[in-house]
Amino acid sequence: MGAVLLEVCVDDAEGLDAAVAGGADRIELCAALALGGLTPSIGLMKRAAEAPIPVFAMIRPRAGSFVFSETEVAIMEAEIDAARASGLAGVVLGANRADHSLDEATLARLLRRAEGLGHTLHRAFDLTPDKAAALEQAITLGFDRILTSGGALKAIDALPALAALEKQAAGRIRLMPGSGVTAANAAALLETGVRELHASCARPIGGEDPLLLDFGFASEAMRRTDCETVRALKAAISG
């Protein structure tokens, strides 16, 4: 069936270096992972382009819903341009209508702007009311893969749904489970038939200056990708 690919999501340069050192096969580059990931800065994109593995940039201009205005779509197009200019391998996209179904028109527009780059449909997919239909839409649009928790808060809680989606995909698009993926549950996720996994492999940072916490410039909940956690997950999926 071939090797399993591990994608690690990071939101700063230190996490990027840890993911690479731990053996990640691909990076999802973000800002603000605590909010589900936003578009990274141009500086971080350029730094990430130096990595020896492919890097995909999250294209999401703000937190909240995936229903985007015309102004926001134009911003996303500019962010795709920045990812390309920085030398990144791909982008991570998603857009919904008000009823949470995929916004095919917006996604088609963004994919046209991203022509020549790799493209992943992010977890806007998990909000869709009919995931079988959304999978077919993603295939028609031309996405390379779908990052999904199977519609559950954690991927491990949606094994039947993930297996059904993988069967439906039938090699036409790749399914990449994400959310709560660890070395302890990787084997169960791979039993669904998927060959890619997505994780942050993060640990609490800790030790923040109390003054930064008081002013709201830092949070006690801050986390960062950890090299040894990446290495352990890579070993679990390679065994």
N, C-alpha and C positions, 0 to 999 in steps of 0.2 A: 504493500500500500504506500510505501515511501515514508520518509522522515516526517515527523510532526514539526510544524513551524511555530515558534513562540514569538508573539508580538508583545512588547512591553510599552505601556504608556507612561510618559514622563512629562514633567512640566518645568524642569529647570536643568541647567548644565550639569550639576552634580549627579542628578538622577540619570541623565543621559549617559554619562560616563560609567555609572554603576551598571546600567542595563547592558551596555556593550561589554564591559568586563565580565559580567555574569554569564554571557553567552546568548543574549537575545538575538533573534534572527531578523527582526524588523522593529522599528520604533514608531509608535504613534506619538507625535510631538504636540503638546498642548500648553496652554496656560490654564491655571485655576482648575486643576483636577477635582478639587473639592466640590466644584459646581458642575461636574460631569465633563469638563474640558472645554476651553475656549480657544480661539485662534492664538497661536504663539506670536511673540514679537518677531520682527524681521531679524533682529540681532540673534535671537535664539535659533531661528531658522538657518541663518548663515553658519552659526556654530555647529548645528546638527548636520549640515551638509558635509562636514568634514569626517563624519562617522564612517566606519568601514562597512556598514550595513545599510539597507534601504530605510529611509525615513519618510513617513507620511504625515503631513500637517493636518491637524483638525481645522476645519473651516466653520466656525461658529462665532458670530460677532458679539453675542451677549448670552447671558444666562436666561433660563426660563423656557418658554415654549419653542417649538420648532416651526411656528407659523411666522413667516418673515414678510416684511413689507417690501415694496419696490426699492426703497432706499437701502434696506438691509441686504437685499439680493445684490445690488450694485456694489456694496461694500464687500460682500463675499467674493464677487468676481475679482475685485482688486486684490483680495487676500490670496486667491488662487494664483493670480499673476505674481504676487510676491513669493509664493512657495516655489513657483517655476523658476523665477529669477534667482532665487537663493540656491538652486540646484538640488531641490528635494525630489524624491522619486514619485511621490503621489500625494493625494489629498483624501480627507475623510469628510463626507458630506451627509446631510440629511435635511429633509423638509417635510412638514405635514400640512394638511388642510385643517380647518377648524374642527372637523370630525375625527381627527387623528389619522386619517388615511394618508398615504403618501401623496405629496404634491408633485405629480409627474411633470407638470409644465416647468415648475421651478427647478426641479432636479435635472431635467433635460437641458435647460439653459445653463446650469452650472457645469454639467458634464461637457457641454460644447466648449465652455471656457477652459476646461481641464483636459482637453484633447491632447493625447500623447503622454499624460501622467497616469499612474495607477490610481484607482478610485475605489474606496470602501464606503458602503452605506452604513452609517452609524446607527445607534440605538433608537433613533426616531422610529425605526422599524418596530421596536418593542411596544410602541404605543398604538400601533395599527390594530383596528378591530378584527381584521381578517388577514392573518399572517400568511396563509397559503396564497391568497390573492396578491398580497404585497410582495411575496417572493417572486411571483411571475412578473410583476411590474418591474422589480429590480433587474431581473434577467433581460427583459425587453429594453430597459433603459441602457443596459450595457455595463452594469457594475461588475467589478471583479469578485467582490465578496460582500457578505453581510456580517457585521458585528452584532451579535444578539445574545441576550440572556434567555431566549425562548419565551419572552413575555413575563417572566418571573423577576422578582427583585434580585435573585441570585441564580446564576446559570445551573447550579447543581440541583435546584428545585424544579427544573423544567426538562429533565432528561427525556421523557416521552415526547414532548413537543419538539425538542432539538432533533431527536431521532427521526421524527416524522418530516421535519423540514429538510434534513439531510437526504432522506429518501426521495422526497419530492424534487430536490435540486438535481439529483441524478447526474452530477458532474458538470452541470451547466453554469453553476456559480458556487463559490466556496462559502461555507458557513463557518464562522469563527466565534465560538462561545466566549463571552466575557462577562464580568461581574462576579467577584468572589472566587475567582479561579486560584487554586493553590496546589502545592505539591501533594496535599492529602486527597484532593478530589479530582485531580487531573485524569487518573485512570478511568474513573467512572464517566467522565465527560467524553473521553476518547472512544468509549464503547458505543457511543451514538454514531460513530463512523466519521466524525469530523477529523481533519488533519491540520487544523490551525487552532491555537488557543491565544487568548488575550488576557493580560493581567498587569496590575501596577507593581506587584511585588514590593509594596511599600511598608515601611515601618514608621511609627511616630518619631518625629524629630527630637522633641523634648529639649529641655534646657534653655528655653527662650528667656530672654531678658524680661523680667517682670514689668519694666517700664514700657517695653514694646507691646506687651499684652494689655497693659492699662490703657494705652493710647489706641488700641485696636489695630496696630500695625502688624501684629502676629496673632496666631491662634494656638491654643494648647492642642487642638486637633490636627495640626499640620503634620503631614506625612511626606516621606521621600522614598523613592525606589532604592532598594537595598541590594547590593551586589550578591551577597550570600543567598538571599531569598530567590533572586533570579536564578542563581546556579542550582539551587535545590529543585526548583520547578523544572528547569531544563533537564536535570538528571532524571526526574520522575517521568517526563514524557519521552525520554530517550531510552528508557529501560525496556 
